[in-house]
């Protein structure tokens, strides 16, 4: 399987949310980035199932 090229993403999130993600990453033995990638992929799947609103 070909390794996907990654790009840098800079954003801000609430401090409490970041703390929770860091705790979850530590408890699961994974990096925060891995959890964020998983969350973004799940979010894309969620919205792909919904019909798009016309503007």
C-alpha positions in Angstrom: 0.0 0.0 0.0 1.4 3.4 -1.0 2.0 5.8 1.9 -0.2 8.8 1.7 1.5 12.3 1.6 0.7 14.3 4.6 0.3 18.1 4.9 0.6 20.3 7.9 -2.6 21.6 9.6 -2.7 24.3 12.2 -5.8 25.0 14.2 -7.1 25.9 17.6 -9.3 23.9 19.9 -10.6 24.4 23.4 -7.9 23.6 26.0 -10.2 21.1 27.7 -10.8 19.2 24.5 -7.0 19.0 23.8 -6.4 17.7 27.3 -9.0 15.0 26.8 -7.5 14.0 23.4 -4.0 13.8 25.0 -5.3 11.6 27.8 -7.1 9.3 25.4 -4.0 9.1 23.2 -1.9 8.1 26.2 -4.4 5.6 27.4 -4.6 4.0 24.0 -0.9 4.1 23.3 -1.2 6.2 20.1 -0.3 9.6 19.0 -2.7 12.5 19.2 -2.3 12.9 15.4 -3.6 9.3 14.9 -6.7 10.1 16.9 -7.3 13.3 15.0 -7.0 11.6 11.6 -9.4 8.9 12.8 -11.9 11.6 14.0 -11.7 13.5 10.7 -12.2 10.4 8.6 -15.2 9.5 10.7 -16.6 13.0 10.3 -16.2 12.8 6.5 -18.0 9.4 6.4 -20.8 10.9 8.5 -21.4 13.8 6.2 -21.0 11.7 3.0 -24.1 9.8 4.0 -26.3 13.0 4.1 -27.7 14.7 1.0 -26.0 18.0 0.4 -28.0 21.2 1.0 -28.5 23.4 -2.0 -27.4 27.0 -1.6 
